[in-house]
């Protein structure tokens, strides 16, 4: 028994994965910048 993934389903999976990775990258960079800013503010004191 072979299961096939239709092209539309595969395209939807790849699109969702791409958009999710872009959102996660933006969120991670925002968190990283916030951490760096906090460290810099702590170093100024």
N, C-alpha and C positions, 0 to 999 in steps of 0.2 A: 504494500500500500504506500503510494507516494503522495505526499501532500504538496500542493503547489501554492505559491504566493502570487497573486495576480499583480500586474504592474501597478495598478492604481493603489493597491494596499501597500506595496513596497515603497512607492513614491510618497505616500502619506506618512509611513514610518520614518523614512529618511528626512522628510520635511519637519516632522515633529522633533526628531532628534537634533536637527540643525538649529531649530528655533530654541529648543531647551538648552542646548549648549551655549548659544549666544546669550541667553538670559542668565545662565549660571556664570558665565565669564564676566558679564557686567556686574553682577552681584558680588562676585569674589573680588573684583578690582575695587569696588566701592568699599567693601569691608577692609581690604588691604590699605587703601588710602586713609580710612578712618583710624586704623591702628597706627600707621606711620605718623599721622598728625598728632595722635595722643602721645606717642613716644616723644615727638619733638617738643610738645608743650611741657611734658614732664622734665625734659632736659634743660629747658630754659630757666626753671626755678632754682 
